[in-house]
């Protein structure tokens, strides 16, 4: 179970860039992706990333990401203290970002990069 949960938490950790304060919240174009009926391994179309960052708010999504990382820290605190500490530090950073950049993602134009 821990390996499965860690996989998802690692994905969220990698989605956050603390230096640019940018959180990747979606990979791919839903219109293009949902019209493709092949294997994901065979996808050759561009896969843009949608992000939230200062000026492109998404405090709702960022706070939910922070909550997931904090919950992961609780789960791992006895099994892997260093990993739990990293999760908690990242959760705090993302929560602070969400608090300082208020606004719902659905109200802001998507930033792709």
Secondary structure, DSSP 4 states (H G I P E B T S, - for coil): -HHHHHHHHHHHHHHEETTTTEEEEEES-HHHHHT--S-GGG--S--PEEEEETTB--HHHHHHHHHHHHHHHHHHTTT-HHHHHHHHHHHHHHHHHHHHS---GGGSPPEE-
